[in-house]
Amino acid sequence: MSLFTILNGPNLNLLGQRQPEIYGYETMADVEASCRKIAEAAGHEIFFAQSNREYELIDWIHAARGTSSGIVINPGAFTHTSVAILDALNAFEAPVIEVHISNIHKREIFRHHSYVSTRAEGVIAGLGIEGYGVALSHLIGRLSRSS
């Protein structure tokens, strides 16, 4: 049994309420339930968290070092601004997958740049909350292939 870390950045606590025409009507609880179902079906566990505070995301990334087999991260707006999150991810030894609910490349130009993408093995954007399941399934499959 392995642990996977799933982290969510600012304003994602409002998922389902904030701009549903962009982000949909599903909530963070829906995302977590979906990810737990995928992990449990494969015999794994997840640590799932959301914060509007950069330092908490960094602390959770640090805590994942040596304990987590991979990170799925939707950094929210920190995607475009946080060198500190990038530095924390660079200190994490296992795979990282970056997820965005919307297609950031079809949105405002400032959203096109991601600091996290320079560390991530893969980026999933525009698949709605299903992107989390794709990312987690990829990490689980990768772990299975390496065992």
Backbone bond lengths (Angstrom), bond angles and torsions (degrees), N, CA, C in turn:
res aa  C-N    CA-C-N  psi(-1)  N-CA   C-N-CA  omega(-1)  CA-C   N-CA-C  phi
1 M - - - 1.456 - - 1.527 108.17 -
2 S 1.307 115.86 131.45 1.458 122.00 177.92 1.513 110.64 -118.44
3 L 1.314 113.95 160.54 1.452 121.72 177.30 1.520 108.95 -107.15
4 F 1.329 116.70 137.10 1.464 123.25 173.34 1.523 107.67 -121.74
5 T 1.320 115.51 141.41 1.457 122.41 -177.68 1.523 108.94 -105.00
6 I 1.333 116.20 130.15 1.460 121.96 178.25 1.521 107.55 -123.82
7 L 1.345 115.18 116.25 1.461 121.09 -174.26 1.522 111.53 -119.16
8 N 1.314 114.86 144.94 1.457 122.31 -177.95 1.514 110.18 -133.46
9 G 1.332 115.80 135.61 1.451 121.79 -175.87 1.516 114.35 -91.49
10 P 1.330 114.95 -160.35 1.460 121.83 -170.01 1.525 114.05 -61.21
11 N 1.297 113.22 144.54 1.462 126.41 175.92 1.525 114.18 72.29
12 L 1.321 117.62 -5.48 1.462 118.68 178.37 1.525 111.79 -72.76
13 N 1.326 117.63 -13.88 1.461 120.57 171.45 1.530 110.94 -64.48
14 L 1.332 117.18 -18.75 1.469 121.85 178.80 1.529 112.77 -94.81
15 L 1.327 116.24 9.30 1.461 120.24 179.46 1.528 109.78 -55.00
16 G 1.320 116.16 133.10 1.455 121.98 -176.80 1.515 112.79 96.21
17 Q 1.330 116.74 -18.97 1.460 121.93 179.90 1.525 111.72 -114.93
18 R 1.317 116.62 -37.60 1.461 122.74 -174.74 1.524 110.26 -91.36
19 Q 1.300 116.75 121.13 1.464 124.17 176.67 1.540 112.38 44.25
20 P 1.325 117.12 60.70 1.467 119.15 -177.85 1.530 113.06 -62.26
21 E 1.325 117.51 -21.52 1.468 119.58 176.28 1.527 111.63 -66.58
22 I 1.325 117.08 -21.22 1.471 122.16 176.89 1.518 110.65 -100.75
23 Y 1.342 116.99 -46.52 1.465 121.91 -170.05 1.524 114.27 -103.05
24 G 1.314 118.09 -7.66 1.456 120.69 179.31 1.519 112.84 86.76
25 Y 1.324 115.51 -176.59 1.456 122.20 -175.79 1.530 112.99 -104.69
26 E 1.319 117.54 -6.57 1.460 119.97 177.87 1.531 109.29 -70.19
27 T 1.313 115.21 154.09 1.464 121.65 -177.03 1.535 110.61 -107.77
28 M 1.328 115.47 172.14 1.471 120.02 174.40 1.522 109.97 -60.48
29 A 1.327 117.36 -35.32 1.469 120.21 177.35 1.522 110.62 -62.04
30 D 1.337 117.30 -37.20 1.468 120.78 176.54 1.524 111.17 -65.23
31 V 1.325 116.09 -42.00 1.472 120.37 178.66 1.523 109.61 -62.05
32 E 1.328 115.98 -48.03 1.466 119.91 -179.15 1.526 111.41 -60.66
33 A 1.320 117.60 -44.75 1.469 121.19 -179.21 1.527 110.38 -61.35
34 S 1.306 116.99 -42.82 1.458 121.40 179.39 1.529 111.26 -62.83
35 C 1.326 116.35 -44.05 1.465 120.64 179.88 1.525 111.33 -67.37
36 R 1.318 117.34 -39.84 1.477 120.41 178.21 1.524 110.71 -62.41
37 K 1.317 116.02 -40.39 1.462 120.39 179.89 1.529 110.91 -62.59
38 I 1.328 116.65 -44.16 1.467 121.37 179.31 1.525 110.03 -63.84
39 A 1.335 116.84 -47.30 1.466 120.96 -178.22 1.524 111.22 -63.42
40 E 1.318 116.85 -48.06 1.458 120.68 -177.70 1.517 111.95 -63.57
41 A 1.331 117.39 -37.86 1.468 120.90 178.44 1.524 111.50 -61.91
42 A 1.318 116.23 -28.19 1.470 121.10 179.31 1.530 112.18 -96.97
43 G 1.349 117.06 2.90 1.455 120.88 178.37 1.515 114.71 81.30
44 H 1.322 117.18 27.82 1.465 121.60 -178.22 1.523 110.48 -123.03
45 E 1.326 114.86 171.78 1.456 122.34 177.92 1.519 109.43 -119.92
46 I 1.340 115.19 160.51 1.459 119.28 173.54 1.527 109.76 -129.10
47 F 1.321 113.53 150.69 1.457 122.03 164.07 1.517 104.14 -107.25
48 F 1.320 117.86 121.55 1.463 123.16 -174.72 1.518 107.97 -122.24
49 A 1.334 116.91 127.79 1.458 119.51 -178.81 1.521 111.18 -151.29
50 Q 1.331 115.02 155.69 1.467 123.14 175.41 1.507 107.74 -136.01
51 S 1.334 115.83 140.95 1.459 119.43 174.93 1.519 110.21 -149.12
52 N 1.314 114.70 148.72 1.455 121.65 171.64 1.528 110.62 -90.94
53 R 1.337 116.36 1.19 1.464 122.11 -175.57 1.528 110.47 -109.76
54 E 1.313 115.86 122.80 1.459 121.47 -178.67 1.529 111.76 -57.43
55 Y 1.321 116.92 -43.71 1.461 119.73 -175.98 1.526 112.22 -62.77
56 E 1.342 118.04 -33.25 1.466 119.76 178.47 1.520 110.69 -66.68
57 L 1.331 116.75 -42.16 1.462 119.61 177.20 1.522 110.30 -60.12
58 I 1.327 116.55 -42.89 1.463 121.07 178.79 1.530 110.17 -62.72
59 D 1.314 117.42 -44.71 1.472 120.57 178.95 1.527 111.30 -60.73
60 W 1.336 117.85 -40.58 1.471 120.65 178.77 1.522 111.12 -67.81
61 I 1.318 117.44 -36.47 1.476 120.35 176.05 1.522 109.15 -63.90
62 H 1.322 117.19 -44.48 1.468 120.61 177.35 1.526 110.55 -60.26
63 A 1.315 117.51 -43.12 1.469 121.62 -179.71 1.524 111.64 -63.85
64 A 1.323 117.43 -26.95 1.462 121.50 -179.74 1.532 112.46 -74.14
65 R 1.324 116.63 -18.54 1.467 120.25 179.48 1.525 109.52 -60.62
66 G 1.299 116.32 124.12 1.452 120.86 177.41 1.512 115.28 79.16
67 T 1.328 118.11 -5.31 1.465 120.45 -179.42 1.522 112.73 -121.22
68 S 1.322 117.22 -25.47 1.463 121.28 -173.80 1.532 110.36 -110.36
69 S 1.321 115.03 141.47 1.468 121.16 179.45 1.519 112.82 -86.00
70 G 1.313 117.36 -2.50 1.459 121.31 178.13 1.508 110.56 171.78
71 I 1.328 114.49 158.42 1.464 121.41 178.26 1.520 109.12 -122.31
72 V 1.319 115.46 132.58 1.463 123.20 165.50 1.517 104.65 -106.29
73 I 1.328 116.81 125.25 1.461 119.53 -176.85 1.516 111.61 -134.29
74 N 1.324 114.30 129.80 1.454 122.53 167.87 1.523 104.78 -112.50
75 P 1.338 117.25 95.70 1.454 119.42 -174.48 1.522 114.43 -75.74
76 G 1.337 118.06 -0.49 1.457 119.82 -177.65 1.516 109.47 58.41
77 A 1.314 116.69 -140.89 1.466 121.26 -177.82 1.528 112.56 -64.29
78 F 1.350 118.29 -20.98 1.465 119.80 176.82 1.529 111.77 -64.70
79 T 1.324 116.85 -17.43 1.465 121.66 175.36 1.515 110.72 -49.50
80 H 1.314 115.41 -43.00 1.461 122.60 -169.27 1.522 113.19 -95.77
81 T 1.337 117.06 -3.36 1.468 119.14 -172.38 1.517 115.51 -131.82
82 S 1.329 119.14 -19.44 1.463 119.41 -164.63 1.522 114.75 -102.10
83 V 1.311 114.81 98.77 1.460 120.72 169.97 1.528 108.95 -69.69
84 A 1.328 117.68 -30.74 1.463 121.54 -179.91 1.532 111.63 -63.52
85 I 1.323 117.95 -40.78 1.471 120.47 176.52 1.525 109.50 -67.46
86 L 1.315 117.55 -41.29 1.463 120.57 175.59 1.526 110.50 -57.34
87 D 1.326 117.70 -47.14 1.463 120.97 179.97 1.530 111.22 -60.51
88 A 1.321 117.59 -41.12 1.469 120.87 178.02 1.526 110.33 -63.97
89 L 1.329 117.51 -43.63 1.465 120.85 178.44 1.524 111.25 -64.31
90 N 1.329 117.31 -35.24 1.462 120.59 177.94 1.525 112.08 -65.39
91 A 1.330 117.52 -22.50 1.461 121.88 177.74 1.531 112.03 -88.57
92 F 1.314 117.35 -4.04 1.469 123.14 179.08 1.531 107.83 -91.01
93 E 1.313 117.30 130.28 1.460 121.50 -169.94 1.534 114.94 -85.44
94 A 1.310 118.95 -17.74 1.469 122.03 -174.72 1.535 110.06 -100.03
95 P 1.343 117.02 175.54 1.467 120.40 -177.23 1.526 114.30 -64.78
96 V 1.325 114.55 151.13 1.462 123.71 177.47 1.520 107.96 -128.32
97 I 1.328 116.41 132.55 1.461 122.05 173.48 1.526 107.57 -120.00
98 E 1.322 116.32 127.57 1.456 123.18 178.51 1.531 108.48 -92.48
99 V 1.325 116.47 134.22 1.462 121.86 -178.50 1.526 109.59 -127.24
100 H 1.324 114.71 138.56 1.469 121.75 171.49 1.520 107.89 -133.13
101 I 1.310 116.04 133.57 1.462 121.33 -179.02 1.524 110.46 -67.03
102 S 1.331 116.08 -43.93 1.462 120.38 178.16 1.529 109.22 -94.28
103 N 1.308 115.93 165.65 1.464 120.78 174.50 1.523 107.34 -83.74
104 I 1.318 116.25 98.75 1.465 121.02 -175.65 1.520 112.28 -62.22
105 H 1.319 117.53 -20.33 1.467 121.03 -178.70 1.529 113.00 -81.97
106 K 1.322 116.81 -9.55 1.468 121.59 175.68 1.521 111.31 -101.24
107 R 1.331 115.92 6.09 1.459 120.56 -175.19 1.527 110.30 -110.09
108 E 1.309 117.37 -161.40 1.459 121.71 -177.68 1.528 110.63 -55.52
109 I 1.317 115.51 148.25 1.464 121.62 -175.03 1.529 112.24 -57.96
110 F 1.337 118.41 -35.37 1.466 119.64 -178.61 1.523 112.02 -65.04
111 R 1.335 117.42 -20.59 1.467 120.98 179.18 1.530 112.43 -81.84
112 H 1.301 117.84 -7.90 1.464 120.78 -176.68 1.525 112.72 -75.11
113 H 1.328 117.92 -22.32 1.465 120.85 179.83 1.523 110.57 -95.79
114 S 1.325 115.25 134.13 1.460 120.98 177.56 1.523 109.74 -130.13
115 Y 1.317 115.80 122.40 1.463 119.72 171.77 1.525 110.38 -67.12
116 V 1.315 116.90 -38.69 1.463 122.34 -176.49 1.523 111.53 -63.49
117 S 1.319 117.54 -33.32 1.470 121.00 -178.40 1.516 113.11 -59.75
118 T 1.328 117.50 -26.36 1.462 118.79 179.60 1.526 111.51 -70.32
119 R 1.333 118.12 -17.10 1.464 122.76 177.05 1.527 112.24 -103.54
120 A 1.312 116.90 -31.25 1.468 121.10 -173.23 1.519 111.85 -66.80
121 E 1.315 115.61 142.04 1.463 120.94 173.58 1.520 110.82 -74.42
122 G 1.310 115.69 -28.10 1.452 120.96 179.56 1.507 110.18 -151.58
123 V 1.328 114.99 156.33 1.457 122.14 178.57 1.521 107.58 -129.81
124 I 1.323 115.69 129.02 1.461 121.65 177.66 1.519 106.94 -118.73
125 A 1.320 116.19 120.75 1.466 120.66 -178.02 1.518 109.84 -137.02
126 G 1.333 115.58 136.22 1.451 120.48 172.01 1.511 115.73 91.51
127 L 1.330 118.98 5.51 1.468 121.00 179.64 1.520 112.64 -96.39
128 G 1.325 116.69 11.21 1.455 119.64 -176.17 1.520 109.30 68.17
129 I 1.330 115.92 -156.06 1.464 118.38 -178.50 1.527 111.97 -70.20
130 E 1.326 118.09 -14.46 1.459 120.61 177.47 1.524 111.66 -62.15
131 G 1.323 116.75 -22.72 1.453 120.77 178.74 1.524 112.69 -59.31
132 Y 1.330 116.71 -33.49 1.461 119.86 177.94 1.529 110.92 -62.90
133 G 1.314 116.18 -45.09 1.467 120.52 179.76 1.513 112.09 -64.32
134 V 1.326 116.77 -38.98 1.466 120.89 177.07 1.524 109.37 -61.78
135 A 1.330 116.10 -45.92 1.468 120.84 -179.08 1.527 111.00 -63.28
136 L 1.319 117.19 -48.27 1.456 121.03 -179.12 1.528 111.07 -63.71
137 S 1.319 117.36 -42.54 1.469 120.85 178.18 1.523 111.05 -61.44
138 H 1.314 116.62 -38.64 1.464 120.75 177.15 1.533 110.26 -61.39
139 L 1.338 116.90 -48.05 1.460 120.06 -179.32 1.531 111.32 -62.76
140 I 1.324 117.14 -41.38 1.471 120.65 178.28 1.520 110.08 -63.38
141 G 1.320 117.42 -44.41 1.468 120.98 178.72 1.516 112.19 -63.03
142 R 1.304 115.72 -40.72 1.465 120.10 178.72 1.522 110.55 -62.33
143 L 1.336 116.78 -42.79 1.461 121.12 178.65 1.526 110.10 -62.74
144 S 1.327 117.13 -43.00 1.463 121.70 -179.80 1.525 111.39 -62.51
145 R 1.327 116.36 -40.24 1.466 120.31 -179.83 1.524 112.23 -69.40
146 S 1.317 117.35 -28.48 1.465 119.99 -177.88 1.532 112.66 -87.62
147 S 1.343 116.61 -11.54 1.477 120.22 -178.47 1.506 111.69 -81.02
